Amino acid sequence: METPVRDTPPTPPPVLLVGLHGWLLSGRLWRPLTRELQPRWQFWAPDLPGFGETPRPRGLQPSLASYGAWVAEQCLQRHDGPVVLIGHSLGGSIALHAAQRLEGRLAGVVQIAAGGGVYQPRPFARVRRSGCLFLRWRPRWLLGLPGTDGLRSPLLADLHAARGLLACSMRRSAVSALPRIISELQVPSLWVAGSRDGVMAPRYVRHLAGYARDHQVTVLEGAGHLPMLQMPGRLAESLSPWLEQLPMPPG
């Protein structure tokens, strides 16, 4: 008598962590953290269009909504399982816009050095002005010097994309929309702040995180605005337990 063969349930696809870099940076920002999280976690860190090695398609508008749509489309094309979006600084706002388009596939959102949600006319005007001046006068001749690999992304960034995203992220309407977008999140969120972050102080991270229904805030003591470069091991230690207990969306 033959023993009936039982069907083995299919192995669910792994979770894909998607790292979205901040303004004037590139996907290489995530390399130290990727090394810390592998092989347990699959990590994809694209160059956003117009930054790093990825050109900006002519039809892609330099806005948070357009870039969020691009990220969501790339995630759906690249991976057929659950996704966790990890955004850094301005990349955090792009992650939130992408999250709106990943319903049913999104498992969680991580925001690193991302906060705010309060419109501040004078500080924002200063940042926009200094950012535009840098883009106008950035010394591209540095690209020919040895040992300047870390400067390539800011020096090569697409002018239209860089200037447009900076302006878009600091408009009153965009800033005011962040609390609403976060309050509509249906997945857990983890917010990571650096105690010495001079760009995004922990109090601004806590303020914006407070609009999320299911959120956790972690402050890395001694970290600045780039904890994935400064202390990738400690950042991975903060991410891993949270990732392990995430409820996965149904297949």
C-alpha positions as CSV (number, residue, x, y, z in Angstrom):
1,M,0.0,0.0,0.0
2,E,1.5,3.3,-1.1
3,T,1.8,6.1,1.4
4,P,0.0,9.2,0.2
5,V,2.2,12.1,-0.6
6,R,1.3,15.2,1.3
7,D,1.7,18.6,-0.3
8,T,4.3,20.7,1.4
9,P,3.1,24.2,2.0
10,P,5.0,26.7,-0.1
11,T,7.7,28.7,1.7
12,P,6.6,32.3,2.1
13,P,8.7,34.8,0.3
14,P,11.3,36.6,2.5
15,V,10.8,40.1,3.7
16,L,12.5,42.7,1.6
17,L,14.1,45.7,3.4
18,V,14.1,48.8,1.2
19,G,16.5,51.6,2.2
20,L,15.8,55.0,0.8
21,H,18.6,57.6,1.2
22,G,18.2,61.2,2.0
23,W,18.9,64.4,0.0
24,L,22.0,64.4,-2.2
25,L,23.0,60.9,-1.1
26,S,22.8,57.5,-2.8
27,G,22.2,53.8,-2.1
28,R,25.8,53.3,-1.0
29,L,24.8,55.0,2.3
30,W,23.3,51.7,3.4
31,R,26.2,49.4,2.7
32,P,27.6,49.2,6.3
33,L,24.1,48.5,7.7
34,T,23.4,45.9,5.0
35,R,26.6,44.0,6.0
36,E,25.3,44.0,9.6
37,L,21.9,42.7,8.7
38,Q,22.9,40.0,6.2
39,P,22.4,37.1,5.7
40,R,19.2,37.2,7.9
41,W,17.6,40.1,6.0
42,Q,17.4,40.8,2.3
43,F,18.3,44.5,1.8
44,W,17.7,46.6,-1.4
45,A,19.1,50.1,-1.4
46,P,18.5,51.8,-4.8
47,D,19.9,55.1,-6.0
48,L,16.8,57.3,-6.2
49,P,16.4,58.7,-9.8
50,G,18.7,61.6,-10.3
51,F,21.1,60.6,-7.5
52,G,24.0,58.2,-7.5
53,E,24.2,56.2,-10.7
54,T,20.5,56.3,-11.6
55,P,19.5,59.0,-14.1
56,R,16.1,60.7,-13.6
57,P,13.6,59.7,-16.3
58,R,12.3,62.7,-18.1
59,G,8.7,62.0,-17.0
60,L,9.5,61.7,-13.3
61,Q,8.6,64.9,-11.5
62,P,10.8,66.0,-8.6
63,S,8.1,65.7,-5.9
64,L,7.7,63.4,-2.9
65,A,4.5,61.9,-4.4
66,S,6.2,61.1,-7.7
67,Y,9.2,59.6,-6.1
68,G,7.0,57.6,-3.7
69,A,5.1,56.2,-6.6
70,W,8.4,55.2,-8.3
71,V,9.6,53.4,-5.2
72,A,6.3,51.5,-4.8
73,E,6.4,50.4,-8.5
74,Q,10.0,49.2,-8.2
75,C,9.2,47.3,-5.0
76,L,6.2,45.5,-6.7
77,Q,8.3,44.7,-9.7
78,R,11.3,43.4,-7.8
79,H,9.7,41.4,-5.0
80,D,6.5,39.4,-4.6
81,G,6.5,39.3,-0.8
82,P,6.2,41.6,2.2
83,V,8.2,44.9,2.2
84,V,9.6,47.0,5.0
85,L,10.4,50.6,3.9
86,I,13.4,52.2,5.7
87,G,13.8,55.9,5.0
88,H,16.5,58.3,6.1
89,S,15.9,62.0,6.5
90,L,14.1,63.2,3.3
91,G,14.0,59.6,2.2
92,G,11.7,59.1,5.1
93,S,9.1,61.3,3.5
94,I,9.5,59.4,0.2
95,A,9.0,56.2,2.1
96,L,5.7,57.5,3.6
97,H,4.4,58.4,0.2
98,A,5.4,54.9,-1.1
99,A,3.7,53.2,1.8
100,Q,0.3,54.6,0.6
101,R,0.8,52.5,-2.6
102,L,1.9,49.3,-1.0
103,E,-1.3,48.3,0.7
104,G,-1.4,44.6,1.4
105,R,2.3,44.2,0.8
106,L,3.7,46.6,3.4
107,A,4.9,45.0,6.7
108,G,6.4,48.0,8.4
109,V,8.0,51.4,8.1
110,V,11.3,52.6,9.7
111,Q,12.1,56.2,9.9
112,I,15.8,57.2,10.6
113,A,16.6,60.8,11.4
114,A,13.2,61.8,10.1
115,G,10.7,63.9,11.9
116,G,9.1,67.3,12.0
117,G,5.6,67.8,10.8
118,V,5.8,71.5,11.9
119,Y,6.1,74.2,9.4
120,Q,8.9,76.7,10.2
121,P,9.1,79.4,7.6
122,R,12.5,81.0,8.5
123,P,14.6,77.9,9.2
124,F,13.1,76.2,6.1
125,A,13.9,79.3,4.0
126,R,17.5,79.3,5.2
127,V,17.9,75.6,4.4
128,R,16.4,76.1,0.9
129,R,18.7,79.0,0.2
130,S,21.9,77.3,1.4
131,G,20.9,74.1,-0.5
132,C,20.3,76.0,-3.8
133,L,23.6,77.9,-3.4
134,F,25.5,74.6,-2.9
135,L,23.9,73.1,-6.0
136,R,24.7,76.2,-8.0
137,W,28.4,76.5,-6.9
138,R,29.3,72.9,-6.0
139,P,32.9,72.3,-7.0
140,R,32.7,69.5,-9.6
141,W,36.4,69.7,-10.2
142,L,36.8,67.7,-6.9
143,L,35.6,64.6,-8.8
144,G,39.0,64.4,-10.5
145,L,40.9,64.2,-7.2
146,P,41.7,60.8,-5.6
147,G,39.9,60.0,-2.3
148,T,36.8,61.9,-3.1
149,D,34.4,59.0,-3.6
150,G,32.3,60.1,-0.7
151,L,31.6,63.4,-2.4
152,R,30.4,61.9,-5.7
153,S,26.7,61.8,-4.9
154,P,26.4,65.4,-3.8
155,L,28.5,66.6,-6.7
156,L,26.8,64.6,-9.4
157,A,23.1,64.8,-8.2
158,D,20.7,65.9,-10.9
159,L,20.1,69.6,-10.4
160,H,16.3,69.5,-11.3
161,A,15.7,66.5,-9.0
162,A,17.8,67.9,-6.1
163,R,16.3,71.4,-6.2
164,G,12.8,70.2,-6.7
165,L,12.7,67.6,-3.9
166,L,14.3,70.1,-1.5
167,A,11.7,72.7,-2.3
168,C,8.8,70.2,-2.3
169,S,9.7,68.7,1.1
170,M,9.6,72.2,2.7
171,R,6.4,73.5,1.4
172,R,3.7,74.2,3.9
173,S,1.3,71.8,2.3
174,A,3.9,68.9,2.3
175,V,4.9,69.5,5.9
176,S,1.3,69.7,7.0
177,A,0.4,66.5,5.2
178,L,2.9,64.4,7.1
179,P,0.9,63.9,10.3
180,R,-2.2,62.9,8.3
181,I,-0.2,60.4,6.2
182,I,1.4,58.9,9.3
183,S,-1.9,58.6,11.2
184,E,-3.2,56.5,8.3
185,L,-0.4,54.0,8.5
186,Q,-1.9,50.5,9.1
187,V,1.5,48.9,9.9
188,P,3.9,49.3,12.8
189,S,6.6,52.0,12.6
190,L,10.0,52.3,14.2
191,W,11.5,55.8,14.6
192,V,15.3,56.1,15.2
193,A,16.9,59.3,16.3
194,G,20.5,60.2,17.1
195,S,21.0,62.0,20.5
196,R,23.5,64.3,18.8
197,D,21.7,64.8,15.5
198,G,22.1,68.5,14.7
199,V,19.8,68.3,11.6
200,M,16.8,66.4,13.1
201,A,16.7,66.6,16.9
202,P,15.1,63.7,18.8
203,R,12.2,65.9,20.0
204,Y,11.1,66.4,16.3
205,V,11.3,62.7,15.7
206,R,9.2,62.0,18.7
207,H,6.6,64.6,17.7
208,L,6.0,63.2,14.3
209,A,6.1,59.6,15.5
210,G,3.3,60.4,17.9
211,Y,0.8,60.6,15.1
212,A,1.3,56.9,14.3
213,R,-1.0,54.3,15.9
214,D,1.6,51.6,16.4
215,H,5.0,53.2,16.8
216,Q,8.2,52.8,18.8
217,V,11.0,55.5,19.2
218,T,14.6,54.6,19.8
219,V,17.3,57.2,20.5
220,L,20.8,56.1,19.7
221,E,23.1,57.7,22.3
222,G,26.0,59.6,20.6
223,A,24.7,59.2,17.1
224,G,24.4,62.1,14.7
225,H,22.4,62.4,11.5
226,L,24.0,59.3,9.8
227,P,23.9,56.4,12.3
228,M,24.0,53.9,9.4
229,L,27.6,55.1,8.8
230,Q,28.6,56.1,12.3
231,M,27.4,53.1,14.2
232,P,25.8,50.5,11.9
233,G,26.2,47.7,14.4
234,R,24.2,49.5,17.1
235,L,21.6,50.5,14.5
236,A,21.2,46.9,13.4
237,E,20.8,45.8,17.0
238,S,17.9,48.3,17.3
239,L,16.3,47.2,14.1
240,S,16.6,43.4,14.3
241,P,14.3,42.7,17.3
242,W,11.7,45.0,15.9
243,L,11.9,43.3,12.5
244,E,11.7,39.8,14.0
245,Q,8.3,40.5,15.8
246,L,6.6,42.2,12.8
247,P,3.3,40.6,11.8
248,M,3.6,39.7,8.2
249,P,0.8,40.6,5.8
250,P,-1.1,37.7,4.3
251,G,0.4,36.2,1.2
